[in-house]
């Protein structure tokens, strides 16, 4: 029967910003109004702060089980909450790969005991596990993940018959990693022939090229249209790919949707010279033109949601040579701060940030009673101070890997408080151990 009252917050929700109070009871928003006068267990004076729906990150890699020397659900969910992310959907390229319903349930069991944020886990699709994929429950599993390009975890689906069967028969949303494997292999062979082991990070976007991304994304769209599949293409990294998507119908009616990631909205190939392997991702960070076109597509509705693809590796792994260093990096703690900087730069509005990180993710995945600030909905909220700078330092990084591509960068805003399912989970730089997040449910 816990209660929380937030006073005088500038609430950013459903296209408006207005100063109001919020009264939370038993995990849910009970009243939104002016000058609410009710007794509560805790009260937050939000004068000067903006209140946003907590971010819903539809693509993270928390590395548990099997790769917990890099990260785990306990550590990364805390980094998420510190960054204003209240719900996450985690990927199946853990060890062992999440290719059976039992292995999927094992991850839910771990999260139930250790995640501070709300959670869901993707079922993994392989070349030979269609029977397991078909058992996936759309009501309480976010979707099925298909790797149409190989990345960390080696879960490539390269059998054409298996791929067609997955697209034809999946009981729920399919999320895809799209990079054409044959193109990447040919590019890599060509660069190895020319440069041997001396390939550098600057060559990464030529090896994992724009053409590889477009070919694979176009193939996924073609398969989805043929089979009326509910398709969601992850981490669009090229301007050309944005033409594959439609912005003329409401999101709730789309059968094909797309996601952009923070790093493809922030970095470009000009940053490789200073950031090196710390911005090595699959798909690769590409040109400034690609970056600008992705942002344009986010704003005009060709791309529907923004996420992180949070994928930690150890500092030692990332400090290896280009060919040995794995792709991926931690982002979940600083994603919102990066987007708020884009707001300060005039590239987005606060309302657009909320739409793309919370509202649209909830609509896209049909998440039950989250993603909006509405009476009766779960209280997943973040309070931010837009005028209080925050500098990323080694000592305030909560991801287990202990580094960030934003290290030493000063953001213009600070996350002050994060509320997860009605519980104050993060406040003024400190994690508050208040129990665990909830399993996400879906209106399907």
VOPAGU-2260 file (C-alpha; in pm, 1 decimal, decimal comma):
REM VOPAGU-2260
SITE   aa  ch    i         X         Y         Z
SITE  UNK   A    0       0,0       0,0       0,0
SITE  UNK   A    1     293,4     237,2     -61,0
SITE  UNK   A    2     216,4     588,3    -184,9
SITE  UNK   A    3     426,7     857,4    -353,7
SITE  UNK   A    4     333,9    1217,4    -434,3
SITE  UNK   A    5     525,3    1418,6    -695,2
SITE  UNK   A    6     456,3    1793,0    -674,6
SITE  UNK   A    7     489,4    2063,0    -940,8
SITE  UNK   A    8     652,8    1855,4   -1214,5
SITE  UNK   A    9     665,6    1973,3   -1574,9
SITE  UNK   A   10     503,5    1662,3   -1719,9
SITE  UNK   A   11     608,3    1574,4   -2076,0
SITE  UNK   A   12     347,3    1337,4   -2213,5
SITE  UNK   A   13     150,1    1276,3   -2533,8
SITE  UNK   A   14     271,4    1588,9   -2707,6
SITE  UNK   A   15     225,3    1839,6   -2425,5
SITE  UNK   A   16     420,5    1985,7   -2133,9
SITE  UNK   A   17     225,8    2105,9   -1831,4
SITE  UNK   A   18     293,2    2158,2   -1461,9
SITE  UNK   A   19      94,8    1909,4   -1252,7
SITE  UNK   A   20     113,8    1676,1    -953,8
SITE  UNK   A   21     103,8    1296,8    -966,2
SITE  UNK   A   22     -17,2    1068,1    -689,3
SITE  UNK   A   23     102,9     708,2    -705,5
SITE  UNK   A   24     -50,5     422,9    -509,1
SITE  UNK   A   25      29,5      50,9    -519,3
SITE  UNK   A   26     263,5      97,7    -813,1
SITE  UNK   A   27      17,4     279,9   -1035,9
SITE  UNK   A   28     -64,5     639,8   -1119,7
SITE  UNK   A   29    -386,8     707,3    -932,0
SITE  UNK   A   30    -430,5    1083,2    -984,2
SITE  UNK   A   31    -283,3    1340,6   -1221,9
SITE  UNK   A   32    -395,0    1692,0   -1133,7
SITE  UNK   A   33    -325,3    2034,9    -990,8
SITE  UNK   A   34    -242,6    2086,5    -624,7
SITE  UNK   A   35    -313,8    1731,5    -514,9
SITE  UNK   A   36    -355,2    1731,9    -137,0
SITE  UNK   A   37    -315,4    1374,5     -16,7
SITE  UNK   A   38    -103,9    1212,3     249,8
SITE  UNK   A   39     175,8     995,4     109,9
SITE  UNK   A   40     461,1     780,5     232,8
SITE  UNK   A   41     704,3     991,0      32,4
SITE  UNK   A   42     684,0    1327,6    -142,2
SITE  UNK   A   43     912,9    1464,0    -413,8
SITE  UNK   A   44     925,4    1838,0    -479,3
SITE  UNK   A   45     974,5    1852,1    -855,6
SITE  UNK   A   46     999,2    2230,3    -891,9
SITE  UNK   A   47    1211,3    2299,5   -1201,0
SITE  UNK   A   48    1222,1    1933,5   -1303,9
SITE  UNK   A   49    1068,2    1763,8   -1607,5
SITE  UNK   A   50     880,4    1437,7   -1559,8
SITE  UNK   A   51     895,8    1189,8   -1847,7
SITE  UNK   A   52     766,9     836,1   -1892,2
SITE  UNK   A   53    1055,4     599,6   -1819,4
SITE  UNK   A   54    1240,0     485,9   -2129,2
SITE  UNK   A   55    1149,4     144,5   -2268,8
SITE  UNK   A   56    1461,9       2,7   -2433,0
SITE  UNK   A   57    1367,5    -263,5   -2686,2
SITE  UNK   A   58    1723,1    -385,3   -2746,0
SITE  UNK   A   59    1980,6    -463,5   -2477,5
SITE  UNK   A   60    2238,2    -735,4   -2421,2
SITE  UNK   A   61    2284,8    -791,7   -2048,5
SITE  UNK   A   62    2510,5   -1097,6   -2101,8
SITE  UNK   A   63    2347,7   -1335,3   -1853,0
SITE  UNK   A   64    2379,0   -1629,6   -1851,3
SITE  UNK   A   65    2720,5   -1732,3   -1971,4
SITE  UNK   A   66    2900,4   -1401,7   -2028,8
SITE  UNK   A   67    2870,5   -1251,8   -1682,9
SITE  UNK   A   68    3234,6   -1143,4   -1672,1
SITE  UNK   A   69    3115,7    -865,4   -1908,4
SITE  UNK   A   70    2781,2    -781,2   -1743,6
SITE  UNK   A   71    2476,5    -930,6   -1575,0
SITE  UNK   A   72    2111,8    -848,6   -1526,2
SITE  UNK   A   73    2174,9    -716,6   -1173,1
SITE  UNK   A   74    2442,1    -464,5   -1275,3
SITE  UNK   A   75    2299,6    -352,2   -1608,2
SITE  UNK   A   76    1943,9    -305,1   -1480,9
SITE  UNK   A   77    2087,9     -66,7   -1223,9
SITE  UNK   A   78    2274,8     123,4   -1493,1
SITE  UNK   A   79    1948,3     139,4   -1686,1
SITE  UNK   A   80    1749,7     280,3   -1395,1
SITE  UNK   A   81    2023,0     535,8   -1320,5
SITE  UNK   A   82    1978,9     653,3   -1679,7
SITE  UNK   A   83    1600,9     678,2   -1666,5
SITE  UNK   A   84    1527,6     349,1   -1843,7
SITE  UNK   A   85    1255,7     166,8   -1653,3
SITE  UNK   A   86    1192,6    -131,3   -1884,5
SITE  UNK   A   87    1414,5    -336,3   -2113,1
SITE  UNK   A   88    1389,9    -616,7   -2367,5
SITE  UNK   A   89    1695,2    -838,2   -2374,1
SITE  UNK   A   90    1845,2   -1036,4   -2658,0
SITE  UNK   A   91    1900,5   -1414,2   -2689,8
SITE  UNK   A   92    2270,3   -1426,7   -2784,9
SITE  UNK   A   93    2372,8   -1524,1   -2434,2
SITE  UNK   A   94    2544,1   -1856,2   -2354,2
SITE  UNK   A   95    2383,6   -2092,0   -2416,9
SITE  UNK   A   96    2183,7   -1916,5   -2688,2
SITE  UNK   A   97    1818,8   -1875,7   -2589,1
SITE  UNK   A   98    1684,2   -2128,1   -2839,8
SITE  UNK   A   99    1447,6   -2327,9   -2616,2
SITE  UNK   A  100    1155,1   -2227,1   -2399,4
SITE  UNK   A  101    1333,8   -2365,8   -2094,1
SITE  UNK   A  102    1638,2   -2147,0   -2153,5
SITE  UNK   A  103    1405,1   -1850,9   -2207,1
SITE  UNK   A  104    1229,4   -1918,0   -1877,5
SITE  UNK   A  105    1566,4   -1944,1   -1702,0
SITE  UNK   A  106    1635,5   -1581,5   -1796,0
SITE  UNK   A  107    1299,0   -1467,1   -1663,4
SITE  UNK   A  108    1374,1   -1647,9   -1338,9
SITE  UNK   A  109    1708,2   -1467,3   -1305,3
SITE  UNK   A  110    1548,9   -1128,9   -1374,4
SITE  UNK   A  111    1268,3   -1191,3   -1128,1
SITE  UNK   A  112    1531,3   -1218,7    -855,7
SITE  UNK   A  113    1778,2    -952,8    -967,0
SITE  UNK   A  114    1645,6    -687,6   -1208,5
SITE  UNK   A  115    1569,2    -342,7   -1071,2
SITE  UNK   A  116    1398,4    -251,8   -1400,4
SITE  UNK   A  117    1096,0    -410,2   -1567,2
SITE  UNK   A  118    1196,5    -677,6   -1815,4
SITE  UNK   A  119    1119,9    -897,5   -2110,3
SITE  UNK   A  120    1336,9   -1139,3   -2308,1
SITE  UNK   A  121    1337,7   -1227,2   -2676,1
SITE  UNK   A  122    1311,8   -1587,5   -2786,2
SITE  UNK   A  123    1596,7   -1675,2   -3019,4
SITE  UNK   A  124    1542,1   -1820,2   -3366,8
SITE  UNK   A  125    1796,3   -2053,6   -3522,3
SITE  UNK   A  126    1820,6   -2270,2   -3830,0
SITE  UNK   A  127    1654,1   -2567,0   -3661,2
SITE  UNK   A  128    1436,4   -2464,6   -3363,6
SITE  UNK   A  129    1107,0   -2364,1   -3526,4
SITE  UNK   A  130     916,2   -2601,1   -3295,9
SITE  UNK   A  131    1045,5   -2407,0   -2994,3
SITE  UNK   A  132     978,5   -2069,0   -3157,1
SITE  UNK   A  133     616,7   -2168,6   -3217,9
SITE  UNK   A  134     568,3   -2225,0   -2844,0
SITE  UNK   A  135     646,3   -1858,8   -2768,1
SITE  UNK   A  136     363,5   -1688,3   -2580,9
SITE  UNK   A  137     286,5   -1345,4   -2735,6
SITE  UNK   A  138     121,6   -1237,8   -2409,8
SITE  UNK   A  139     435,5   -1238,9   -2196,9
SITE  UNK   A  140     731,7   -1253,5   -2438,7
SITE  UNK   A  141     831,0    -939,5   -2630,8
SITE  UNK   A  142     919,3   -1115,7   -2955,2
SITE  UNK   A  143    1139,8   -1349,2   -3156,5
SITE  UNK   A  144    1491,4   -1236,4   -3252,9
SITE  UNK   A  145    1639,8   -1333,1   -3588,4
SITE  UNK   A  146    2003,3   -1260,7   -3674,1
SITE  UNK   A  147    2013,8   -1213,2   -4052,7
SITE  UNK   A  148    2375,9   -1106,7   -4010,9
SITE  UNK   A  149    2625,7   -1265,1   -3774,3
SITE  UNK   A  150    2727,3   -1072,6   -3466,1
SITE  UNK   A  151    2823,9   -1150,1   -3106,4
SITE  UNK   A  152    2699,1   -1497,9   -3021,6
SITE  UNK   A  153    2700,1   -1659,7   -3368,2
SITE  UNK   A  154    2321,7   -1701,4   -3401,9
SITE  UNK   A  155    2311,6   -1640,9   -3777,7
SITE  UNK   A  156    2003,9   -1782,6   -3951,9
SITE  UNK   A  157    2143,7   -1855,3   -4297,2
SITE  UNK   A  158    1919,4   -2143,4   -4406,3
SITE  UNK   A  159    1674,4   -1989,0   -4654,0
SITE  UNK   A  160    1402,2   -2246,8   -4583,2
SITE  UNK   A  161    1434,9   -2196,4   -4206,7
SITE  UNK   A  162    1421,1   -1818,2   -4250,9
SITE  UNK   A  163    1107,5   -1839,3   -4465,4
SITE  UNK   A  164     941,0   -2071,1   -4213,7
SITE  UNK   A  165    1015,7   -1833,9   -3926,0
SITE  UNK   A  166     869,3   -1536,6   -4115,1
SITE  UNK   A  167     566,9   -1742,0   -4222,3
SITE  UNK   A  168     487,5   -1900,8   -3887,2
SITE  UNK   A  169     615,9   -1684,6   -3600,7
SITE  UNK   A  170     340,3   -1642,0   -3342,5
SITE  UNK   A  171     451,1   -1289,2   -3256,1
SITE  UNK   A  172     668,3    -992,7   -3357,7
SITE  UNK   A  173    1001,9   -1074,1   -3522,3
SITE  UNK   A  174    1294,3    -840,9   -3451,4
SITE  UNK   A  175    1585,1    -865,2   -3693,8
SITE  UNK   A  176    1952,8    -778,2   -3707,1
SITE  UNK   A  177    2000,1    -707,2   -4078,5
SITE  UNK   A  178    2344,1    -724,8   -4241,2
SITE  UNK   A  179    2409,9    -936,5   -4549,8
SITE  UNK   A  180    2659,3   -1203,8   -4452,4
SITE  UNK   A  181    2795,9   -1273,8   -4801,8
SITE  UNK   A  182    2869,4    -905,5   -4861,0
SITE  UNK   A  183    3048,9    -868,7   -4527,1
SITE  UNK   A  184    3257,4   -1183,1   -4585,3
SITE  UNK   A  185    3360,7   -1064,6   -4930,5
SITE  UNK   A  186    3450,5    -718,8   -4799,6
SITE  UNK   A  187    3651,8    -864,1   -4511,4
SITE  UNK   A  188    3840,1   -1100,0   -4744,2
SITE  UNK   A  189    3923,6    -808,6   -4973,2
SITE  UNK   A  190    4053,8    -594,4   -4687,0
SITE  UNK   A  191    4254,2    -884,4   -4541,5
SITE  UNK   A  192    4414,1    -940,6   -4881,0
SITE  UNK   A  193    4515,5    -575,2   -4897,3
SITE  UNK   A  194    4604,8    -503,8   -4534,6
SITE  UNK   A  195    4650,6    -841,5   -4362,3
SITE  UNK   A  196    4616,8    -807,4   -3986,1
SITE  UNK   A  197    4670,2    -430,8   -4007,9
SITE  UNK   A  198    4304,3    -351,8   -4078,4
SITE  UNK   A  199    4201,5     -49,1   -3870,7
SITE  UNK   A  200    3875,7      57,4   -3710,7
SITE  UNK   A  201    3830,6     327,7   -3976,2
SITE  UNK   A  202    3767,1      45,4   -4225,8
SITE  UNK   A  203    3483,0    -103,2   -4019,0
SITE  UNK   A  204    3200,2      79,8   -4203,5
SITE  UNK   A  205    3344,9     -29,2   -4537,0
SITE  UNK   A  206    3364,2    -393,7   -4427,1
SITE  UNK   A  207    3022,3    -399,9   -4261,5
SITE  UNK   A  208    2903,1    -173,4   -4536,5
SITE  UNK   A  209    2594,3      29,1   -4613,4
SITE  UNK   A  210    2524,9    -209,1   -4901,4
SITE  UNK   A  211    2528,3    -508,0   -4663,2
SITE  UNK   A  212    2274,1    -335,4   -4441,1
SITE  UNK   A  213    2043,8    -236,2   -4724,5
SITE  UNK   A  214    2047,6    -578,2   -4893,5
SITE  UNK   A  215    1953,3    -756,1   -4571,5
SITE  UNK   A  216    1691,6    -504,8   -4457,5
SITE  UNK   A  217    1531,2    -509,1   -4803,9
SITE  UNK   A  218    1520,5    -888,3   -4790,2
SITE  UNK   A  219    1355,8    -882,6   -4447,9
SITE  UNK   A  220    1093,5    -633,7   -4568,7
SITE  UNK   A  221    1026,6    -847,9   -4876,9
SITE  UNK   A  222     981,0   -1161,2   -4663,6
SITE  UNK   A  223     754,4    -976,7   -4421,0
SITE  UNK   A  224     531,8    -839,4   -4696,8
SITE  UNK   A  225     506,8   -1181,6   -4858,1
SITE  UNK   A  226     404,3   -1349,9   -4531,3
SITE  UNK   A  227     225,2   -1060,1   -4355,7
SITE  UNK   A  228     483,4   -1091,7   -4077,9
SITE  UNK   A  229     493,5    -844,1   -3790,2
SITE  UNK   A  230     852,1    -727,5   -3851,5
SITE  UNK   A  231    1063,8    -486,0   -3647,9
SITE  UNK   A  232    1408,6    -407,2   -3793,4
SITE  UNK   A  233    1664,6    -306,6   -3534,3
SITE  UNK   A  234    1945,4     -47,4   -3538,3
SITE  UNK   A  235    1901,4     116,1   -3879,1
SITE  UNK   A  236    2243,5     257,4   -3962,9
SITE  UNK   A  237    2213,0     397,4   -4314,7
SITE  UNK   A  238    2011,0     669,5   -4478,7
SITE  UNK   A  239    1923,4     440,7   -4769,1
SITE  UNK   A  240    1748,2     188,2   -4544,2
SITE  UNK   A  241    1503,6     450,5   -4420,6
SITE  UNK   A  242    1332,3     443,4   -4761,5
SITE  UNK   A  243    1214,7      88,6   -4687,2
SITE  UNK   A  244     968,0     209,4   -4424,5
SITE  UNK   A  245     629,2     379,7   -4438,1
SITE  UNK   A  246     524,2     691,9   -4248,5
SITE  UNK   A  247     177,7     728,0   -4400,0
SITE  UNK   A  248     -13,7     499,0   -4162,0
SITE  UNK   A  249     -50,9     515,2   -3781,4
SITE  UNK   A  250     208,8     318,2   -3588,5
SITE  UNK   A  251     -53,7      88,6   -3434,6
SITE  UNK   A  252    -151,3     -23,0   -3785,8
SITE  UNK   A  253     200,5     -84,6   -3918,8
SITE  UNK   A  254     313,3    -440,0   -3989,5
SITE  UNK   A  255     673,9    -329,6   -4051,1
SITE  UNK   A  256     851,8     -96,4   -3807,2
SITE  UNK   A  257    1206,6      19,4   -3743,8
SITE  UNK   A  258    1439,0     123,3   -3462,7
SITE  UNK   A  259    1729,9     366,2   -3446,5
SITE  UNK   A  260    1997,0     351,8   -3177,6
SITE  UNK   A  261    2154,2     633,9   -2983,5
SITE  UNK   A  262    2504,0     569,2   -3117,3
SITE  UNK   A  263    2387,6     598,8   -3478,0
SITE  UNK   A  264    2227,5     932,7   -3388,1
SITE  UNK   A  265    2534,8    1063,7   -3203,8
SITE  UNK   A  266    2858,6     933,9   -3357,4
SITE  UNK   A  267    2985,8     924,4   -3716,9
SITE  UNK   A  268    3284,5     774,5   -3896,5
SITE  UNK   A  269    3474,8    1094,6   -3813,9
SITE  UNK   A  270    3484,9     978,3   -3449,9
SITE  UNK   A  271    3679,0     657,2   -3516,1
SITE  UNK   A  272    4009,6     845,0   -3505,0
SITE  UNK   A  273    3953,1     944,6   -3141,1
SITE  UNK   A  274    3717,9     673,6   -3008,4
SITE  UNK   A  275    3863,5     371,3   -3187,4
SITE  UNK   A  276    3713,4      32,8   -3099,6
SITE  UNK   A  277    3506,3     192,4   -2824,9
SITE  UNK   A  278    3256,6     286,8   -3097,3
SITE  UNK   A  279    3288,6     -41,2   -3287,1
SITE  UNK   A  280    2932,3    -165,8   -3327,0
SITE  UNK   A  281    2749,0    -400,1   -3561,5
SITE  UNK   A  282    2605,1    -251,4   -3772,3
SITE  UNK   A  283    2879,5       5,4   -3798,0
SITE  UNK   A  284    2859,7     376,6   -3724,4
SITE  UNK   A  285    2870,3     529,4   -4071,6
SITE  UNK   A  286    2883,7     875,1   -4231,2
SITE  UNK   A  287    2756,0    1207,6   -4100,9
SITE  UNK   A  288    2507,4    1199,7   -4390,1
SITE  UNK   A  289    2375,8     863,3   -4270,6
SITE  UNK   A  290    2350,0     998,1   -3916,5
SITE  UNK   A  291    2153,2    1303,7   -4032,0
SITE  UNK   A  292    1921,5    1095,7   -4249,6
SITE  UNK   A  293    1850,6     852,6   -3963,5
SITE  UNK   A  294    1756,0    1143,0   -3737,1
SITE  UNK   A  295    1531,9    1284,2   -4010,2
SITE  UNK   A  296    1361,0     945,0   -4043,9
SITE  UNK   A  297    1311,2     927,5   -3666,7
SITE  UNK   A  298    1145,0    1267,5   -3669,1
SITE  UNK   A  299     924,7    1210,5   -3976,1
SITE  UNK   A  300     801,8     866,9   -3869,1
SITE  UNK   A  301     986,8     637,5   -4108,8
SITE  UNK   A  302    1173,1     510,8   -3799,5
SITE  UNK   A  303     945,9     449,4   -3504,5
SITE  UNK   A  304    1152,7     403,2   -3187,3
SITE  UNK   A  305    1490,0     488,1   -3033,4
SITE  UNK   A  306    1683,3     232,2   -2827,4
SITE  UNK   A  307    2042,0     157,0   -2725,5
SITE  UNK   A  308    2164,6    -189,1   -2830,5
SITE  UNK   A  309    2350,3    -175,3   -2495,7
SITE  UNK   A  310    2613,3    -447,8   -2535,3
SITE  UNK   A  311    2903,4    -436,7   -2288,0
SITE  UNK   A  312    3245,4    -593,5   -2335,2
SITE  UNK   A  313    3541,5    -563,7   -2102,0
SITE  UNK   A  314    3793,5    -284,9   -2137,3
SITE  UNK   A  315    4061,2    -543,3   -2215,0
SITE  UNK   A  316    3852,4    -688,6   -2499,7
SITE  UNK   A  317    3789,0    -349,7   -2656,1
SITE  UNK   A  318    4158,3    -254,1   -2632,3
SITE  UNK   A  319    4258,1    -536,7   -2865,2
SITE  UNK   A  320    4334,2    -485,1   -3234,6
SITE  UNK   A  321    4044,5    -416,9   -3472,1
SITE  UNK   A  322    4007,3    -777,2   -3585,9
SITE  UNK   A  323    4009,6    -913,1   -3230,4
SITE  UNK   A  324    3801,5    -648,0   -3053,6
SITE  UNK   A  325    3432,4    -741,5   -3026,3
SITE  UNK   A  326    3155,7    -508,7   -3140,3
SITE  UNK   A  327    2925,0    -340,2   -2890,9
SITE  UNK   A  328    2937,5    -106,6   -2595,3
SITE  UNK   A  329    2747,2      15,3   -2289,3
SITE  UNK   A  330    2489,6     288,9   -2351,3
SITE  UNK   A  331    2186,5     236,5   -2130,2
SITE  UNK   A  332    2299,9     467,8   -1849,5
SITE  UNK   A  333    2357,8     764,6   -2079,2
SITE  UNK   A  334    2104,8     724,6   -2361,7
SITE  UNK   A  335    1850,8     969,8   -2223,9
SITE  UNK   A  336    2121,1    1226,2   -2143,1
SITE  UNK   A  337    2248,0    1201,7   -2501,8
SITE  UNK   A  338    1898,0    1257,2   -2640,1
SITE  UNK   A  339    1845,9    1552,3   -2405,9
SITE  UNK   A  340    2165,4    1701,9   -2547,4
SITE  UNK   A  341    2011,9    1667,8   -2895,9
SITE  UNK   A  342    1714,4    1862,0   -2757,9
SITE  UNK   A  343    1948,6    2134,1   -2630,7
SITE  UNK   A  344    2108,1    2144,3   -2976,5
SITE  UNK   A  345    1766,8    2201,7   -3134,6
SITE  UNK   A  346    1766,8    1871,8   -3323,0
SITE  UNK   A  347    1468,3    1720,4   -3137,3
SITE  UNK   A  348    1201,7    1831,2   -2892,8
SITE  UNK   A  349    1135,4    1687,0   -2548,6
SITE  UNK   A  350     799,3    1565,9   -2674,9
SITE  UNK   A  351     970,5    1378,9   -2959,5
SITE  UNK   A  352    1215,8    1212,7   -2721,6
SITE  UNK   A  353     925,7    1087,1   -2511,9
SITE  UNK   A  354     734,4     971,5   -2817,6
SITE  UNK   A  355    1026,1     771,8   -2960,1
SITE  UNK   A  356    1158,6     620,8   -2634,1
SITE  UNK   A  357     836,0     543,4   -2448,1
SITE  UNK   A  358     503,1     603,9   -2625,2
SITE  UNK   A  359     599,4     444,3   -2956,8
SITE  UNK   A  360     781,8     151,1   -2800,3
SITE  UNK   A  361     469,7      73,4   -2598,0
SITE  UNK   A  362     252,2      96,4   -2910,7
SITE  UNK   A  363     496,1     -99,1   -3127,8
SITE  UNK   A  364     514,5    -392,1   -2885,9
SITE  UNK   A  365     158,3    -353,6   -2751,3
SITE  UNK   A  366     289,9    -323,2   -2395,7
SITE  UNK   A  367      18,3    -332,7   -2134,3
SITE  UNK   A  368     -31,8     -13,5   -1932,0
SITE  UNK   A  369     316,6     133,3   -1963,4
SITE  UNK   A  370     488,8     397,5   -2175,2
SITE  UNK   A  371     244,1     681,0   -2103,2
SITE  UNK   A  372     169,8     900,5   -1801,8
SITE  UNK   A  373    -196,4     810,1   -1755,0
SITE  UNK   A  374    -417,4     741,9   -1458,0
SITE  UNK   A  375    -435,2     367,0   -1401,0
SITE  UNK   A  376    -103,7     299,0   -1576,0
SITE  UNK   A  377     203,8     166,4   -1399,8
SITE  UNK   A  378     418,2     448,4   -1259,9
SITE  UNK   A  379     736,0     416,8   -1468,0
SITE  UNK   A  380     875,4     768,7   -1451,9
SITE  UNK   A  381    1196,1     970,6   -1468,9
SITE  UNK   A  382    1257,8    1321,2   -1333,5
SITE  UNK   A  383    1531,8    1517,0   -1509,4
SITE  UNK   A  384    1698,0    1852,0   -1448,0
SITE  UNK   A  385    1761,7    2007,4   -1788,5
SITE  UNK   A  386    1991,0    2272,5   -1642,2
SITE  UNK   A  387    2222,4    2059,4   -1428,4
SITE  UNK   A  388    2526,6    1928,4   -1617,5
SITE  UNK   A  389    2647,1    1572,0   -1563,3
SITE  UNK   A  390    2997,8    1452,4   -1648,8
SITE  UNK   A  391    3056,3    1083,7   -1720,9
SITE  UNK   A  392    3350,3     956,1   -1516,1
SITE  UNK   A  393    3485,4     610,7   -1444,9
SITE  UNK   A  394    3361,8     630,2   -1087,1
SITE  UNK   A  395    2998,4     701,3   -1179,1
SITE  UNK   A  396    2964,4     433,8   -1449,7
SITE  UNK   A  397    2739,9     155,4   -1319,8
SITE  UNK   A  398    2777,6     -97,6   -1601,3
SITE  UNK   A  399    2996,2    -384,6   -1489,3
SITE  UNK   A  400    3245,2    -327,1   -1773,5
SITE  UNK   A  401    3339,8       6,0   -1614,3
SITE  UNK   A  402    3381,2     215,3   -1928,1
SITE  UNK   A  403    3164,0     425,1   -2159,7
SITE  UNK   A  404    3205,1     574,1   -2508,2
SITE  UNK   A  405    3084,4     897,2   -2342,4
SITE  UNK   A  406    3358,2     898,4   -2077,5
SITE  UNK   A  407    3466,1    1254,1   -1985,8
SITE  UNK   A  408    3176,8    1403,2   -2181,8
SITE  UNK   A  409    2966,8    1657,9   -1994,2
SITE  UNK   A  410    2597,5    1626,9   -2070,7
SITE  UNK   A  411    2373,7    1929,2   -2024,4
SITE  UNK   A  412    2115,4    1744,9   -1810,4
SITE  UNK   A  413    2098,3    1511,1   -1511,0
SITE  UNK   A  414    1866,3    1225,4   -1417,9
SITE  UNK   A  415    1747,2    1311,8   -1066,2
SITE  UNK   A  416    1495,0    1036,7    -982,7
SITE  UNK   A  417    1370,3     718,1   -1148,5
SITE  UNK   A  418    1052,2     539,1   -1045,5
SITE  UNK   A  419     995,2     177,9   -1152,0
SITE  UNK   A  420     646,1      30,1   -1112,5
SITE  UNK   A  421     576,3     286,4    -841,5
SITE  UNK   A  422     898,6     233,8    -647,1
SITE  UNK   A  423    1163,3     505,5    -619,8
SITE  UNK   A  424    1457,9     305,2    -752,8
SITE  UNK   A  425    1714,0     581,2    -814,0
SITE  UNK   A  426    1747,9     919,4    -646,0
SITE  UNK   A  427    2017,3    1186,4    -667,8
SITE  UNK   A  428    2299,3     958,0    -771,1
SITE  UNK   A  429    2207,1     660,1    -555,4
SITE  UNK   A  430    2042,0     327,9    -635,5
SITE  UNK   A  431    1764,2     244,0    -391,0
SITE  UNK   A  432    1721,5    -130,6    -339,7
SITE  UNK   A  433    1342,8    -158,4    -334,1
SITE  UNK   A  434    1285,0    -502,2    -481,1
SITE  UNK   A  435    1269,6    -603,4    -843,2
SITE  UNK   A  436    1097,7    -483,1   -1157,8
SITE  UNK   A  437     801,5    -654,3   -1318,8
SITE  UNK   A  438     773,9    -886,1   -1615,3
SITE  UNK   A  439     625,7    -691,8   -1905,4
SITE  UNK   A  440     291,3    -806,0   -2042,3
SITE  UNK   A  441     160,2    -744,5   -2393,5
SITE  UNK   A  442    -191,0    -683,6   -2528,8
SITE  UNK   A  443    -175,9    -953,0   -2793,7
